[in-house]
């Protein structure tokens, strides 16, 4: 696995739009759509917990961000992925210790509290591995630019 592999995630490809998301994952459980913002967000839930959120550029309808995972129960993320039959080895990085992620991708480009950030010319990947969780990853945040 390489960092550049994050140009594809959960069956989506960088540059995909709302249409591809709805075709592959389905309709969201909830939508945040404030016309004053340049984006809108689809939320996919499992037991009323957000597992996946995808934001789209309002004008182009292209995917801007993908946030996978939750702060409460890691197993819910994996159960949700199974439910939707989404198989992506990169999603398996959730519940891995940050040291395992560093072994794969090398040292992060930036670190902020609980966040380990890898930056490429085309996107940014953030692994949220909080100290209160012994630095095990709870979320993957992907910013496609």
Phi and psi in degrees as GROMACS dihedral restraints (atoms count N, CA, C in turn):
[ dihedral_restraints ]
;  ai    aj    ak    al  type     phi  dphi    fc
    3     4     5     6     1  -125.7    20    10
    4     5     6     7     1   156.5    20    10
    6     7     8     9     1   -58.4    20    10
    7     8     9    10     1   -39.1    20    10
    9    10    11    12     1   -64.8    20    10
   10    11    12    13     1   -13.9    20    10
   12    13    14    15     1   -67.2    20    10
   13    14    15    16     1   -13.1    20    10
   15    16    17    18     1   -76.0    20    10
   16    17    18    19     1     5.4    20    10
   18    19    20    21     1   -74.0    20    10
   19    20    21    22     1    -8.2    20    10
   21    22    23    24     1  -129.7    20    10
   22    23    24    25     1   134.4    20    10
   24    25    26    27     1  -154.6    20    10
   25    26    27    28     1   128.7    20    10
   27    28    29    30     1    58.5    20    10
   28    29    30    31     1    31.5    20    10
   30    31    32    33     1    87.3    20    10
   31    32    33    34     1    -5.5    20    10
   33    34    35    36     1   -96.9    20    10
   34    35    36    37     1   151.2    20    10
   36    37    38    39     1  -118.5    20    10
   37    38    39    40     1   139.7    20    10
   39    40    41    42     1   -51.7    20    10
   40    41    42    43     1   128.1    20    10
   42    43    44    45     1   104.1    20    10
   43    44    45    46     1   -10.9    20    10
   45    46    47    48     1   -63.5    20    10
   46    47    48    49     1   157.6    20    10
   48    49    50    51     1  -117.9    20    10
   49    50    51    52     1  -177.1    20    10
   51    52    53    54     1   -52.5    20    10
   52    53    54    55     1   -41.7    20    10
   54    55    56    57     1   -59.0    20    10
   55    56    57    58     1   -44.6    20    10
   57    58    59    60     1   -67.8    20    10
   58    59    60    61     1   -38.4    20    10
   60    61    62    63     1   -62.5    20    10
   61    62    63    64     1   -48.3    20    10
   63    64    65    66     1   -64.6    20    10
   64    65    66    67     1   -35.7    20    10
   66    67    68    69     1   -68.0    20    10
   67    68    69    70     1   -42.7    20    10
   69    70    71    72     1   -85.4    20    10
   70    71    72    73     1   -43.8    20    10
   72    73    74    75     1  -103.0    20    10
   73    74    75    76     1   -29.5    20    10
   75    76    77    78     1   105.8    20    10
   76    77    78    79     1  -177.6    20    10
   78    79    80    81     1   -73.4    20    10
   79    80    81    82     1   148.0    20    10
   81    82    83    84     1   -76.0    20    10
   82    83    84    85     1   165.4    20    10
   84    85    86    87     1   -80.0    20    10
   85    86    87    88     1   -26.2    20    10
   87    88    89    90     1  -153.2    20    10
   88    89    90    91     1   149.5    20    10
   90    91    92    93     1  -128.0    20    10
   91    92    93    94     1   133.4    20    10
   93    94    95    96     1  -103.4    20    10
   94    95    96    97     1   120.0    20    10
   96    97    98    99     1  -144.1    20    10
   97    98    99   100     1    92.5    20    10
   99   100   101   102     1  -103.4    20    10
  100   101   102   103     1   113.5    20    10
  102   103   104   105     1   -59.6    20    10
  103   104   105   106     1   -15.5    20    10
  105   106   107   108     1   -77.0    20    10
  106   107   108   109     1   -15.7    20    10
  108   109   110   111     1   -94.3    20    10
  109   110   111   112     1   157.5    20    10
  111   112   113   114     1   -82.9    20    10
  112   113   114   115     1     3.5    20    10
  114   115   116   117     1  -140.4    20    10
  115   116   117   118     1   164.8    20    10
  117   118   119   120     1  -137.9    20    10
  118   119   120   121     1   159.9    20    10
  120   121   122   123     1  -130.3    20    10
  121   122   123   124     1   135.3    20    10
  123   124   125   126     1   -99.4    20    10
  124   125   126   127     1   135.3    20    10
  126   127   128   129     1  -118.1    20    10
  127   128   129   130     1   130.2    20    10
  129   130   131   132     1  -113.1    20    10
  130   131   132   133     1   129.8    20    10
  132   133   134   135     1  -121.7    20    10
  133   134   135   136     1   161.3    20    10
  135   136   137   138     1  -140.7    20    10
  136   137   138   139     1   121.0    20    10
  138   139   140   141     1    51.0    20    10
  139   140   141   142     1    44.6    20    10
  141   142   143   144     1    62.0    20    10
  142   143   144   145     1    21.2    20    10
  144   145   146   147     1  -114.2    20    10
  145   146   147   148     1   131.1    20    10
  147   148   149   150     1   -64.6    20    10
  148   149   150   151     1   123.4    20    10
  150   151   152   153     1  -106.6    20    10
  151   152   153   154     1   -39.6    20    10
  153   154   155   156     1  -136.0    20    10
  154   155   156   157     1   131.5    20    10
  156   157   158   159     1  -128.5    20    10
  157   158   159   160     1   138.2    20    10
  159   160   161   162     1  -129.4    20    10
  160   161   162   163     1   122.7    20    10
  162   163   164   165     1  -102.7    20    10
  163   164   165   166     1   147.8    20    10
  165   166   167   168     1  -125.2    20    10
  166   167   168   169     1   145.2    20    10
  168   169   170   171     1   -68.6    20    10
  169   170   171   172     1   128.7    20    10
  171   172   173   174     1   -61.0    20    10
  172   173   174   175     1   -39.9    20    10
  174   175   176   177     1   -75.0    20    10
  175   176   177   178     1   -48.0    20    10
  177   178   179   180     1   -93.3    20    10
  178   179   180   181     1   -17.6    20    10
  180   181   182   183     1    64.1    20    10
  181   182   183   184     1    16.1    20    10
  183   184   185   186     1   -80.2    20    10
  184   185   186   187     1   149.0    20    10
  186   187   188   189     1   -64.1    20    10
  187   188   189   190     1   130.2    20    10
  189   190   191   192     1  -104.8    20    10
  190   191   192   193     1   -45.2    20    10
  192   193   194   195     1  -137.3    20    10
  193   194   195   196     1   151.3    20    10
  195   196   197   198     1  -133.1    20    10
  196   197   198   199     1   121.7    20    10
  198   199   200   201     1  -116.7    20    10
  199   200   201   202     1   119.4    20    10
  201   202   203   204     1  -117.2    20    10
  202   203   204   205     1   133.6    20    10
  204   205   206   207     1   117.6    20    10
  205   206   207   208     1   174.0    20    10
  207   208   209   210     1  -150.7    20    10
  208   209   210   211     1   164.8    20    10
  210   211   212   213     1   -87.6    20    10
  211   212   213   214     1    -8.3    20    10
  213   214   215   216     1   -99.0    20    10
  214   215   216   217     1   -59.6    20    10
  216   217   218   219     1  -135.3    20    10
  217   218   219   220     1   109.7    20    10
  219   220   221   222     1   -60.6    20    10
  220   221   222   223     1   -38.3    20    10
  222   223   224   225     1   -61.2    20    10
  223   224   225   226     1   -28.4    20    10
  225   226   227   228     1   -61.6    20    10
  226   227   228   229     1   -36.3    20    10
  228   229   230   231     1   -61.7    20    10
  229   230   231   232     1   -46.4    20    10
  231   232   233   234     1   -70.0    20    10
  232   233   234   235     1   -35.8    20    10
  234   235   236   237     1   -65.6    20    10
  235   236   237   238     1   -39.3    20    10
  237   238   239   240     1   -63.9    20    10
  238   239   240   241     1   -44.3    20    10
  240   241   242   243     1   -59.9    20    10
  241   242   243   244     1   -41.6    20    10
  243   244   245   246     1   -63.6    20    10
  244   245   246   247     1   -42.7    20    10
  246   247   248   249     1   -57.5    20    10
  247   248   249   250     1   -41.3    20    10
  249   250   251   252     1   -91.7    20    10
  250   251   252   253     1     5.4    20    10
  252   253   254   255     1    54.1    20    10
  253   254   255   256     1    42.7    20    10
  255   256   257   258     1   -98.5    20    10
  256   257   258   259     1   119.2    20    10
  258   259   260   261     1  -120.5    20    10
  259   260   261   262     1   104.8    20    10
  261   262   263   264     1  -139.3    20    10
  262   263   264   265     1   115.6    20    10
  264   265   266   267     1   -57.1    20    10
  265   266   267   268     1   -25.2    20    10
  267   268   269   270     1   -67.0    20    10
  268   269   270   271     1   -31.2    20    10
  270   271   272   273     1   -65.5    20    10
  271   272   273   274     1   -25.2    20    10
  273   274   275   276     1   -69.2    20    10
  274   275   276   277     1    -7.2    20    10
  276   277   278   279     1   -71.5    20    10
  277   278   279   280     1   -17.4    20    10
  279   280   281   282     1   -66.0    20    10
  280   281   282   283     1   139.5    20    10
  282   283   284   285     1    75.0    20    10
  283   284   285   286     1    12.5    20    10
  285   286   287   288     1   -95.9    20    10
  286   287   288   289     1   149.0    20    10
  288   289   290   291     1   -72.0    20    10
  289   290   291   292     1   148.2    20    10
  291   292   293   294     1   -57.2    20    10
  292   293   294   295     1   -31.5    20    10
  294   295   296   297     1   -62.6    20    10
  295   296   297   298     1   -35.5    20    10
  297   298   299   300     1   -67.8    20    10
  298   299   300   301     1   -38.4    20    10
  300   301   302   303     1   -67.3    20    10
  301   302   303   304     1   -41.3    20    10
  303   304   305   306     1   -64.4    20    10
  304   305   306   307     1   -36.3    20    10
  306   307   308   309     1   -59.8    20    10
  307   308   309   310     1   -32.6    20    10
  309   310   311   312     1   -81.8    20    10
  310   311   312   313     1   -49.0    20    10
  312   313   314   315     1  -106.5    20    10
  313   314   315   316     1    -6.1    20    10
  315   316   317   318     1    86.1    20    10
  316   317   318   319     1  -175.8    20    10
  318   319   320   321     1   -66.4    20    10
  319   320   321   322     1   142.3    20    10
  321   322   323   324     1   -68.0    20    10
  322   323   324   325     1   156.3    20    10
  324   325   326   327     1   -72.1    20    10
  325   326   327   328     1   -33.0    20    10
  327   328   329   330     1  -144.1    20    10
  328   329   330   331     1   156.1    20    10
  330   331   332   333     1  -134.6    20    10
  331   332   333   334     1   133.2    20    10
  333   334   335   336     1  -126.5    20    10
  334   335   336   337     1   171.5    20    10
  336   337   338   339     1   -51.6    20    10
  337   338   339   340     1   117.1    20    10
  339   340   341   342     1    71.1    20    10
  340   341   342   343     1    -7.6    20    10
  342   343   344   345     1  -112.8    20    10
  343   344   345   346     1   133.8    20    10
  345   346   347   348     1  -118.6    20    10
  346   347   348   349     1   115.5    20    10
  348   349   350   351     1  -112.9    20    10
  349   350   351   352     1   128.2    20    10
  351   352   353   354     1  -115.2    20    10
  352   353   354   355     1   131.1    20    10
  354   355   356   357     1  -121.1    20    10
  355   356   357   358     1   130.5    20    10
  357   358   359   360     1  -120.9    20    10
  358   359   360   361     1   171.8    20    10
  360   361   362   363     1   -63.0    20    10
  361   362   363   364     1   -23.3    20    10
  363   364   365   366     1  -107.0    20    10
  364   365   366   367     1   -17.9    20    10
  366   367   368   369     1  -164.4    20    10
  367   368   369   370     1   171.1    20    10
  369   370   371   372     1  -129.0    20    10
  370   371   372   373     1   137.2    20    10
  372   373   374   375     1  -119.5    20    10
  373   374   375   376     1   128.8    20    10
  375   376   377   378     1  -118.9    20    10
  376   377   378   379     1   127.2    20    10
  378   379   380   381     1  -103.1    20    10
  379   380   381   382     1   117.0    20    10
  381   382   383   384     1   -92.4    20    10
  382   383   384   385     1   107.0    20    10
  384   385   386   387     1  -127.2    20    10
  385   386   387   388     1    82.8    20    10
  387   388   389   390     1   -70.8    20    10
  388   389   390   391     1   148.3    20    10
  390   391   392   393     1   -59.5    20    10
  391   392   393   394     1   -39.0    20    10
  393   394   395   396     1   -64.7    20    10
  394   395   396   397     1   -14.3    20    10
  396   397   398   399     1  -107.3    20    10
  397   398   399   400     1    24.9    20    10
  399   400   401   402     1    55.9    20    10
  400   401   402   403     1    31.8    20    10
  402   403   404   405     1    65.7    20    10
  403   404   405   406     1    26.1    20    10
  405   406   407   408     1   -89.0    20    10
  406   407   408   409     1   138.1    20    10
  408   409   410   411     1   -70.3    20    10
  409   410   411   412     1   129.5    20    10
  411   412   413   414     1  -107.1    20    10
  412   413   414   415     1   -26.7    20    10
  414   415   416   417     1  -143.3    20    10
  415   416   417   418     1   150.4    20    10
  417   418   419   420     1  -117.6    20    10
  418   419   420   421     1   125.2    20    10
  420   421   422   423     1  -115.9    20    10
  421   422   423   424     1   120.8    20    10
  423   424   425   426     1  -116.9    20    10
  424   425   426   427     1   125.4    20    10
  426   427   428   429     1  -113.6    20    10
  427   428   429   430     1   104.3    20    10
  429   430   431   432     1   -87.7    20    10
  430   431   432   433     1   130.9    20    10
